[in-house]
Amino acid sequence: MGEQPIFSARAHVFQIDPATKRNWLPASKHAVTVSFFYDASRSVYRIISVGGTKAIINSTITPNMTFTQTSQKFGQWADSRANTVYGLGFATEQQLQQFSDQFKEVKEAARLVREKSQEKFELTNPALNIAAPQLSQELSEERHSPPLLAVNGPEDKLFRSKSADTEQLTSEKERIKKMLSEGSICEINLEAELFTLQDSNAKLVAALHEANTGVEEWKKQLADYQEETERLRDQVAELEAQSRRAGPSESEMRDELTQSLEELETLLKAKNEEIHNLQSKKSDIHELEKQKEEAVQRLQDLETRNTELEERVKSAEHTLASSLEERERAESEVQRVIDVLDVKIYDLNDLRQSLAKLIDK
């Protein structure tokens, strides 16, 4: 059984500059899939990321590794075997935290695997004389581990000194660990690429299904938008015609108001001249009083007419103000309809472009 992915995330991959050991060098031009893999046959955890046709990350997790969050969206860990430091930049802080938690879990699992492996080496070492047949059988069956009895040399090594046995056991132990930790790059690349393709295929199938279900709805919306556009165009034409018809009436009302004001000014001027002439005549008191009474009466009549004219002026002003307000409302409605029409046309163009792209796909 090959390695299986247990967790994946999208991130920008960096490696430390080997010259300066300070600056980060981008290992990928864009965000790539970074996955945790587990090989049950060898009990090995790896972090794998494939960029193009090569693996840009191939890091075996050991209990000594530590993933450090250096910022809200960036984290790093050192790989002594690869002699480098990897850095990952995530889109969100949540993705970074999920990757960090997964790293801790895998690190703990790697620690348990190492402890079990050490116990196997100790229990299956005949030089230590502690292996039991049934225990050896159980350990050999667990996770298909390779036979570890071959760690011991020929039988004549049993007579060597204890220090020599311990040294050789340590050497054999490290060699087997190295063999267990090494894997085929081609196999890793193919499995990672297969996982990426499966993920991409699932996304494409979901997008295609969603697009197919939305085509009819988009067509219906397109028809509704076209009908709404025609209705708004008719409404705009009608409002423009009303605005043109209202123009001459307003002009006539304004001319009539101006003429009324001119007549009132002329009447007031004549009244002032008449009063002045009456005041200049003082020869006959009775005549003056009579003329005064007549003048007062005429003045009252003029004031009454003046009041009527003022009412007419106010009425004309009110009518003019109402006409202006009606025109402003008509112009505002026309502008609003034009704005709505522009928005609808813009949405219609976007919808047509989206539909064209979808059809092209």
Number of C-alpha atoms within 10 A of each C-alpha: 7 14 21 17 18 12 15 19 16 19 23 19 26 21 22 20 14 13 7 8 11 9 12 16 14 16 19 17 10 11 17 19 18 24 23 24 24 20 18 16 15 21 18 23 25 22 19 22 28 22 19 11 10 14 16 20 20 17 21 22 23 21 15 12 15 16 17 13 16 10 11 14 17 20 19 21 18 19 18 13 8 12 10 16 17 23 24 22 20 20 14 12 13 12 17 23 17 13 22 18 13 16 20 15 12 23 20 16 18 21 16 13 18 17 12 13 18 13 13 19 19 16 20 26 19 16 19 13 10 10 16 11 8 9 13 16 12 9 20 17 12 11 12 12 16 15 13 19 15 11 19 17 13 8 10 7 14 15 10 11 9 12 9 13 19 13 11 15 19 14 13 18 17 12 13 15 15 11 11 16 18 12 17 7 12 12 12 22 21 14 19 24 20 12 17 19 12 12 11 12 12 12 12 12 11 12 12 14 11 11 15 12 11 13 14 11 11 16 14 12 14 18 13 13 18 15 12 15 18 13 13 18 15 12 16 19 13 13 17 15 11 13 17 11 11 14 12 11 12 16 12 11 16 16 12 14 18 13 12 17 16 11 12 16 12 11 14 14 11 12 16 10 10 14 14 11 10 14 10 10 12 11 8 9 11 10 12 17 14 12 15 17 12 12 18 15 12 14 17 12 12 17 15 12 14 16 12 12 17 16 12 15 18 13 13 18 15 12 15 17 12 12 17 13 12 14 17 13 12 16 15 12 15 20 13 13 17 16 12 14 20 13 12 17 16 12 14 19 13 12 17 15 12 13 18 11 10 13 10 7 7
